[in-house]
C-alpha cells in the first residue's frame, strides 16, 4: 500500500484506541524499506521514526519460547521435563493429581498457574507491575499456590508461568536471563537495539 494509506490507518489507530504512537516498517518485494510513523512520543522525546525504542512487554515471551526451543535442540533439556527439576531442591512447585508442571505446560500456558502471582504488590497501570518482585517472592508464591486443575488440562494465559520458565532456563544454562537472551537471540540476529537493560542510546530514543 502507498505511504498515504498506511498513514491514514495509523492515524485512525492512534485516535480511536488511545495508542500514543505507532511505527510501521514495510519491506517491499524489491527490497525497498519504508518506515511510517504517527503519534506523540511525549514531551521532550524525539519524533517517532525507525529508530524509536518501545517497551515490548509480553513480546518477550517469544524470546523465552525461543530459548526453550534452542535448549531442546541443543539437548540440554526436554519439553516434558518438570520445571521443578531445574529449580533448587527446596523450592516446592505445585502439582495436581500427581501431574507436575512441565516446561511445555509453561510455554503453552497450560500450567494451571494464574495470570499473575498472588503476592505481587498492587501498582498503578502506568508503572512496572513487577518492580521489586524478586525470585524469593516467586518461590514463596509457588510454595503456597494450589492448582485448581491439572497441568495440561486447559489454557490460561500466565505471566508468572512464563517468568518461571525464563528463570528456570537461565538456571539450567548457568547464567542470567538477560545474558541468555543476548547470547542466543539478540547477538546472533544482530538485534543491537533490543535489550533488557537500557543502553544510553536506547534510553535516548525511548
C-alpha positions as CSV (number, residue, x, y, z in Angstrom):
1,X,0.0,0.0,0.0
2,X,1.1,3.6,-0.5
3,X,2.5,5.5,2.4
4,X,-0.6,7.7,2.5
5,X,-2.9,4.8,3.0
6,X,-0.7,3.4,5.9
7,X,-0.5,6.9,7.4
8,X,-4.3,7.1,7.5
9,X,-4.6,3.7,9.1
10,X,-2.1,4.7,11.8
11,X,-3.9,8.0,12.5
12,X,-7.2,6.0,13.0
13,X,-5.5,3.6,15.4
14,X,-3.9,6.3,17.4
15,X,-7.0,8.5,17.6
16,X,-9.5,5.7,18.3
17,X,-7.6,3.3,20.5
18,X,-5.7,5.6,22.9
19,X,-2.4,4.5,21.5
20,X,0.4,7.0,22.0
21,X,2.2,6.2,18.8
22,X,3.0,3.6,16.2
23,X,5.9,2.9,13.9
24,X,5.5,0.6,11.0
25,X,8.3,-0.9,8.9
26,X,7.5,-2.2,5.4
27,X,9.8,-4.3,3.3
28,X,8.7,-4.4,-0.4
29,X,9.4,-7.3,-2.8
30,X,12.2,-5.4,-4.5
31,X,14.0,-4.9,-1.1
32,X,12.9,-1.3,-0.6
33,X,12.4,-0.4,3.1
34,X,9.9,2.1,4.2
35,X,9.2,3.4,7.7
36,X,5.9,5.2,8.5
37,X,5.1,6.7,11.9
38,X,2.3,8.6,13.6
39,X,1.7,9.8,17.2
40,X,3.1,11.8,20.1
41,X,6.3,10.4,21.6
42,X,5.8,12.6,24.7
43,X,7.3,15.8,26.0
44,X,10.9,16.3,25.1
45,X,11.1,13.0,23.2
46,X,12.5,12.5,19.7
47,X,9.9,12.3,16.9
48,X,8.8,8.7,16.2
49,X,10.8,7.1,13.5
50,X,12.5,3.8,12.6
51,X,15.0,4.4,15.5
52,X,12.3,4.7,18.2
53,X,12.6,2.3,21.1
54,X,9.4,0.8,22.6
55,X,8.7,-1.3,25.6
56,X,7.7,-4.7,24.1
57,X,6.2,-6.2,27.2
58,X,4.8,-9.7,26.6
59,X,6.5,-9.9,23.2
60,X,9.4,-11.1,25.5
61,X,7.5,-14.4,25.8
62,X,8.6,-15.1,22.2
63,X,12.2,-14.8,23.4
64,X,11.6,-17.2,26.2
65,X,9.9,-19.7,24.0
66,X,12.8,-19.4,21.5
67,X,15.3,-20.1,24.3
68,X,13.3,-23.2,25.3
69,X,13.3,-24.5,21.7
70,X,17.1,-23.7,21.4
71,X,17.9,-25.6,24.6
72,X,15.8,-28.6,23.5
73,X,17.7,-28.5,20.1
74,X,21.0,-28.5,21.9
75,X,19.9,-31.5,24.0
76,X,20.1,-29.5,27.3
77,X,16.5,-30.1,28.3
78,X,13.3,-31.9,27.1
79,X,9.9,-30.3,26.7
80,X,8.5,-32.9,29.1
81,X,10.9,-32.0,31.9
82,X,9.2,-30.9,35.1
83,X,10.1,-27.3,35.8
84,X,10.9,-28.4,39.4
85,X,13.9,-30.4,38.1
86,X,15.5,-27.1,37.0
87,X,14.9,-25.3,40.3
88,X,16.7,-25.6,43.7
89,X,15.6,-28.7,45.6
90,X,14.0,-26.8,48.4
91,X,11.6,-25.0,46.0
92,X,8.1,-26.5,46.0
93,X,6.3,-26.3,42.7
94,X,2.6,-27.1,42.9
95,X,1.3,-30.4,41.3
96,X,-2.2,-31.9,41.0
97,X,-3.2,-35.5,40.9
98,X,0.4,-36.5,40.6
99,X,0.9,-34.3,37.4
100,X,3.9,-31.9,37.5
101,X,4.1,-28.7,35.6
102,X,6.4,-29.3,32.6
103,X,8.4,-26.8,30.6
104,X,5.9,-27.3,27.7
105,X,3.0,-26.5,30.0
106,X,4.6,-23.2,30.9
107,X,5.4,-22.0,27.4
108,X,1.9,-23.0,26.1
109,X,0.1,-21.6,29.1
110,X,-1.3,-24.9,30.2
111,X,0.5,-24.9,33.6
112,X,-2.6,-24.2,35.7
113,X,-0.9,-21.1,37.2
114,X,-2.8,-17.8,37.3
115,X,-2.1,-14.8,35.1
116,X,-0.2,-13.1,37.9
117,X,1.3,-14.2,41.2
118,X,-1.0,-13.7,44.2
119,X,1.8,-12.0,46.2
120,X,2.6,-9.2,43.8
121,X,2.2,-5.6,45.1
122,X,-0.6,-3.5,43.7
123,X,0.7,-0.8,41.4
124,X,-0.7,1.9,39.1
125,X,-1.2,0.7,35.5
126,X,1.5,3.0,34.1
127,X,4.1,1.6,36.5
128,X,6.1,-1.6,36.1
129,X,3.8,-4.2,37.6
130,X,6.8,-6.4,38.6
131,X,9.0,-3.7,40.1
132,X,10.5,-5.2,43.2
133,X,9.2,-8.7,42.6
134,X,12.1,-11.0,43.5
135,X,13.0,-14.6,42.8
136,X,12.4,-15.4,46.5
137,X,8.9,-14.0,46.3
138,X,8.2,-16.1,43.2
139,X,9.4,-19.1,45.2
140,X,7.1,-18.1,48.0
141,X,4.2,-17.9,45.6
142,X,4.9,-21.3,44.2
143,X,5.1,-22.9,47.6
144,X,1.7,-21.6,48.7
145,X,-0.3,-21.9,45.5
146,X,-2.8,-24.7,45.0
147,X,-3.7,-25.6,41.4
148,X,-7.4,-25.7,40.6
149,X,-6.9,-28.1,37.7
150,X,-4.4,-30.5,36.4
151,X,-1.4,-29.2,34.4
152,X,-2.2,-29.7,30.7
153,X,-6.0,-29.6,31.1
154,X,-6.8,-26.1,30.0
155,X,-5.2,-22.9,28.7
156,X,-4.9,-19.9,31.0
157,X,-2.6,-17.0,30.0
158,X,0.1,-16.8,32.7
159,X,2.7,-14.1,33.0
160,X,4.1,-15.8,36.1
161,X,4.3,-19.1,34.3
162,X,6.5,-17.8,31.5
163,X,8.5,-15.8,34.0
164,X,9.1,-19.0,35.9
165,X,10.2,-20.7,32.6
166,X,12.7,-18.0,31.8
167,X,14.1,-18.2,35.3
168,X,14.4,-22.0,35.1
169,X,16.1,-21.9,31.7
170,X,18.7,-19.4,32.9
171,X,19.4,-21.6,36.0
172,X,20.0,-24.6,33.7
173,X,22.2,-22.5,31.4
174,X,24.2,-21.2,34.4
175,X,23.7,-17.6,33.5
176,X,21.2,-14.7,33.8
177,X,18.1,-14.4,31.7
178,X,19.4,-11.2,30.2
179,X,22.7,-12.8,29.2
180,X,20.9,-15.9,27.8
181,X,18.7,-13.7,25.6
182,X,21.6,-11.6,24.4
183,X,23.9,-14.6,23.7
184,X,21.4,-16.8,21.9
185,X,18.9,-14.4,20.3
186,X,19.9,-10.8,20.1
187,X,23.6,-11.1,19.1
188,X,23.1,-13.8,16.5
189,X,20.3,-11.9,14.9
190,X,22.0,-8.5,15.1
191,X,19.3,-7.0,17.3
192,X,21.6,-4.3,18.6
193,X,18.7,-2.0,19.7
194,X,16.9,-4.6,21.9
195,X,17.9,-5.3,25.5
196,X,16.7,-6.0,29.0
197,X,18.8,-3.2,30.5
198,X,18.7,0.1,28.6
199,X,21.8,1.3,26.8
200,X,22.4,5.1,26.8
201,X,21.4,5.1,23.1
202,X,18.2,3.2,23.8
203,X,17.2,5.5,26.6
204,X,17.8,8.5,24.4
205,X,15.4,7.0,21.8
206,X,12.7,5.8,24.1
